Amino acid sequence: MLYFGPVAFIYKINFCLVLSVVVAVVVVVVVVVVVVVVVVVVVVVVVVVVVVVVGVVVVVGVVVVVVVVVVEEEVVVLLLLLL
């Protein structure tokens, strides 16, 4: 359908408004998705780093306990002094 005069102008304004709203909604959705993905990646990285650090601390603790139990205390004191 072809519209002329004021009616055509009104339809053109409505189309531009609808298009602007659609573009704004798409931009907001994309920004929200990107923010959620970034937050999830940061949380996963932090959890992995914490797990690795805790694992290293546990392994070092176990090694120290085994060395203290197996080796005499004097040797352990000397090793600690060297460190």
Contact map, one row per residue, 1 for C-alpha under 8 A:
11100000000000000000000000000000000000000000000000000000000000000000000000000000000
11110001000000000000000000000000000000000000000000000000000000000000000000000000000
11111011000000000000000000000000000000000000000000000000000000000000000000000000000
01111111100000000000000000000000000000000000000000000000000000000000000000000000000
00111111100000000000000000000000000000000000000000000000000000000000000000000000000
00011111110000000000000000000000000000000000000000000000000000000000000000000000000
00111111111000000000000000000000000000000000000000000000000000000000000000000000000
01111111111100000000000000000000000000000000000000000000000000000000000000000000000
00011111111110000000000000000000000000000000000000000000000000000000000000000000000
00000111111111000000000000000000000000000000000000000000000000000000000000000000000
00000011111111100000000000000000000000000000000000000000000000000000000000000000000
00000001111111110000000000000000000000000000000000000000000000000000000000000000000
00000000111111111000000000000000000000000000000000000000000000000000000000000000000
00000000011111111100000000000000000000000000000000000000000000000000000000000000000
00000000001111111110000000000000000000000000000000000000000000000000000000000000000
00000000000111111111000000000000000000000000000000000000000000000000000000000000000
00000000000011111111100000000000000000000000000000000000000000000000000000000000000
00000000000001111111110000000000000000000000000000000000000000000000000000000000000
00000000000000111111111000000000000000000000000000000000000000000000000000000000000
00000000000000011111111100000000000000000000000000000000000000000000000000000000000
00000000000000001111111110000000000000000000000000000000000000000000000000000000000
00000000000000000111111111000000000000000000000000000000000000000000000000000000000
00000000000000000011111111100000000000000000000000000000000000000000000000000000000
00000000000000000001111111110000000000000000000000000000000000000000000000000000000
00000000000000000000111111111000000000000000000000000000000000000000000000000000000
00000000000000000000011111111100000000000000000000000000000000000000000000000000000
00000000000000000000001111111110000000000000000000000000000000000000000000000000000
00000000000000000000000111111111000000000000000000000000000000000000000000000000000
00000000000000000000000011111111100000000000000000000000000000000000000000000000000
00000000000000000000000001111111110000000000000000000000000000000000000000000000000
00000000000000000000000000111111111000000000000000000000000000000000000000000000000
00000000000000000000000000011111111100000000000000000000000000000000000000000000000
00000000000000000000000000001111111110000000000000000000000000000000000000000000000
00000000000000000000000000000111111111000000000000000000000000000000000000000000000
00000000000000000000000000000011111111100000000000000000000000000000000000000000000
00000000000000000000000000000001111111110000000000000000000000000000000000000000000
00000000000000000000000000000000111111111000000000000000000000000000000000000000000
00000000000000000000000000000000011111111100000000000000000000000000000000000000000
00000000000000000000000000000000001111111110000000000000000000000000000000000000000
00000000000000000000000000000000000111111111000000000000000000000000000000000000000
00000000000000000000000000000000000011111111100000000000000000000000000000000000000
00000000000000000000000000000000000001111111110000000000000000000000000000000000000
00000000000000000000000000000000000000111111111000000000000000000000000000000000000
00000000000000000000000000000000000000011111111100000000000000000000000000000000000
00000000000000000000000000000000000000001111111110000000000000000000000000000000000
00000000000000000000000000000000000000000111111111000000000000000000000000000000000
00000000000000000000000000000000000000000011111111100000000000000000000000000000000
00000000000000000000000000000000000000000001111111110000000000000000000000000000000
00000000000000000000000000000000000000000000111111111000000000000000000000000000000
00000000000000000000000000000000000000000000011111111100000000000000000000000000000
00000000000000000000000000000000000000000000001111111110000000000000000000000000000
00000000000000000000000000000000000000000000000111111111000000000000000000000000000
00000000000000000000000000000000000000000000000011111111100000000000000000000000000
00000000000000000000000000000000000000000000000001111111110000000000000000000000000
00000000000000000000000000000000000000000000000000111111111000000000000000000000000
00000000000000000000000000000000000000000000000000011111111100000000000000000000000
00000000000000000000000000000000000000000000000000001111111110000000000000000000000
00000000000000000000000000000000000000000000000000000111111111000000000000000000000
00000000000000000000000000000000000000000000000000000011111111100000000000000000000
00000000000000000000000000000000000000000000000000000001111111110000000000000000000
00000000000000000000000000000000000000000000000000000000111111111000000000000000000
00000000000000000000000000000000000000000000000000000000011111111100000000000000000
00000000000000000000000000000000000000000000000000000000001111111110000000000000000
00000000000000000000000000000000000000000000000000000000000111111111000000000000000
00000000000000000000000000000000000000000000000000000000000011111111100000000000000
00000000000000000000000000000000000000000000000000000000000001111111110000000000000
00000000000000000000000000000000000000000000000000000000000000111111111000010000000
00000000000000000000000000000000000000000000000000000000000000011111111110010000000
00000000000000000000000000000000000000000000000000000000000000001111111100000000000
00000000000000000000000000000000000000000000000000000000000000000111111100000000000
00000000000000000000000000000000000000000000000000000000000000000011111110110000000
00000000000000000000000000000000000000000000000000000000000000000001111111110000000
00000000000000000000000000000000000000000000000000000000000000000001001111111000000
00000000000000000000000000000000000000000000000000000000000000000000000111111100000
00000000000000000000000000000000000000000000000000000000000000000000001111111110000
00000000000000000000000000000000000000000000000000000000000000000011001111111111000
00000000000000000000000000000000000000000000000000000000000000000000000011111111100
00000000000000000000000000000000000000000000000000000000000000000000000001111111110
00000000000000000000000000000000000000000000000000000000000000000000000000111111111
00000000000000000000000000000000000000000000000000000000000000000000000000011111111
00000000000000000000000000000000000000000000000000000000000000000000000000001111111
00000000000000000000000000000000000000000000000000000000000000000000000000000111111
00000000000000000000000000000000000000000000000000000000000000000000000000000011111
